[in-house]
């Protein structure tokens, strides 16, 4: 966390700990973490930014659905990155079959 350079830190409720929140505050990073229900004092967070987090989660889910990426069959880093690029092409480019 010492070398982390970011403006905001998005995470789910599992990361709602006082230690992490204090570390982020010291580093001047805004925490976008919903508080757990058991917190005595519920704190505010940016709901819109947190809601956008699911888009990132969906991209990782789509990548992991491809077995070659999920199990990292590629031995070389360049091959692994190439496989990710190919997967993104299949996911986001319109493919027409005739």
C-alpha positions, 0 to 999 in steps of 0.5 A: 500500500505504500507505493499505491498511487491512486485518487480513489480506492473501490472495494466491497464491504469485505475491505471495510476495516478501520486499518485500511481506511486509516491507511487510505486517509494517510495516503490521501486516497478516497475510499469508496467502500460501503460500510458493513451493517454492523458498524456503529457509525455508518459512513458515507461513500460515493454510491454512483462510483461504487455502482460503476465498479460492477463493470470492472467485475464483469470484465474480469468474469468474462476473461476468466470464462475463457479457460486458457486465461483462467488457468494461465496455459501460456508460459510466456507473459507475451503469449498471455497478454496476446490471449487477453487481447484476443479474448477482448476482440471476441467480447467487444467487436461485433462478429457477423457470420454469414 
